[in-house]
Amino acid sequence: MPTLITQPSIIPPVGHKPKLIEEYAGRVATQNDSVSIARIVCPAGWSENGQQPEFAETKVVLQGKILVEHQQGVLEVLTGQAVTSHPGEWVRYSTPEGAEYLAVCVPAFSPQTVHRDPDI
């Protein structure tokens, strides 16, 4: 029988300026460690430390723009576009104008496997 997820779990945010993280599937919401799916709303000016996660992450931008810094430069991901970062690849995300997006991580997101850069 299919499992109905009636509401997401709210995950405490990390980064500069608060953001909303609603996890629909993953380690917190469904105790699933194979995939996580979350809706995220970031304010204008939000950023977080760089990271080198052990998981693949695809972000689908529903509204706004995400900047993705990587070792070769910067990608601008606009409404209706998506970006995938690969395991072991260094990335740093920011939303200079704000954004709403879906994040899908395989395997599921974990604070222990994201490997964020230390605060400066």
C-alpha positions in Angstrom: 0.0 0.0 0.0 1.3 3.5 -0.8 2.4 5.6 2.2 0.8 9.0 2.5 3.0 11.8 3.8 0.6 14.2 5.3 3.1 16.9 6.2 6.8 17.5 6.0 9.3 17.5 8.9 10.9 20.9 9.5 14.6 20.6 9.6 16.7 23.2 11.5 18.6 25.3 8.9 22.3 25.9 8.5 23.8 28.9 6.8 23.8 32.7 7.0 20.2 33.9 7.3 17.5 31.5 8.2 15.8 29.4 5.6 12.9 26.9 5.6 13.6 23.2 5.1 10.6 20.9 4.7 11.7 17.3 4.4 9.1 15.0 2.8 11.3 11.9 2.6 14.6 11.2 4.2 16.3 10.4 7.5 14.1 12.6 9.6 10.7 12.5 7.9 10.5 8.8 6.9 13.6 7.2 8.4 14.8 6.5 4.9 18.5 6.7 4.3 18.5 5.9 0.5 17.0 9.2 -0.7 15.9 12.6 0.8 13.4 15.0 -0.8 12.9 18.5 0.6 11.3 21.8 -0.3 13.6 24.7 0.6 12.8 28.4 0.7 15.8 30.7 1.1 15.7 34.5 1.6 17.6 37.0 -0.5 21.2 37.1 0.6 21.3 33.6 2.0 24.5 31.6 1.8 26.2 28.6 3.4 29.7 27.3 3.8 31.2 25.3 1.0 30.8 21.5 1.2 32.1 18.3 -0.3 29.2 15.8 0.3 29.3 12.0 -0.1 25.9 12.1 -1.8 24.6 13.4 -5.2 22.2 16.3 -4.9 19.8 17.6 -7.5 18.2 21.0 -6.9 15.2 21.9 -9.1 14.5 25.7 -8.9 10.8 26.5 -8.6 11.3 30.2 -8.1 14.3 32.6 -8.0 17.9 31.8 -8.6 20.7 29.7 -7.0 24.3 30.4 -7.4 26.5 27.3 -7.3 30.2 28.0 -6.8 32.5 25.1 -7.8 36.2 24.5 -8.5 35.9 25.6 -12.1 33.7 28.7 -11.6 30.1 29.6 -10.8 26.8 28.4 -12.2 23.6 30.4 -12.2 20.5 28.2 -11.9 17.2 29.9 -12.7 13.5 29.2 -12.3 12.7 26.0 -14.3 16.3 24.8 -14.3 18.1 22.2 -12.2 21.6 21.4 -11.2 23.2 18.2 -9.9 26.3 18.1 -7.7 28.2 14.8 -7.6 29.6 12.9 -4.6 33.0 14.3 -3.6 32.6 17.5 -5.6 33.2 20.8 -3.7 30.2 23.3 -4.0 28.9 26.4 -2.3 25.3 27.5 -2.6 23.8 31.0 -2.3 20.6 32.8 -3.2 21.4 36.5 -3.7 17.8 37.3 -4.7 16.1 34.4 -2.8 14.8 31.1 -4.1 12.5 28.2 -3.6 13.6 24.8 -4.8 13.3 21.0 -4.4 16.4 19.2 -3.2 16.8 15.4 -3.9 19.8 13.7 -2.3 21.0 10.1 -3.1 21.7 8.6 -0.6 19.8 10.8 1.8 21.2 14.0 3.2 23.1 13.6 6.5 25.0 16.2 8.5 27.7 13.6 9.0 28.2 13.1 5.2 27.9 16.7 3.9 31.4 17.7 5.0 30.9 21.5 5.3 33.9 23.8 5.3 34.6 25.3 8.7 33.4 28.8 9.6 35.9 31.5 8.8 
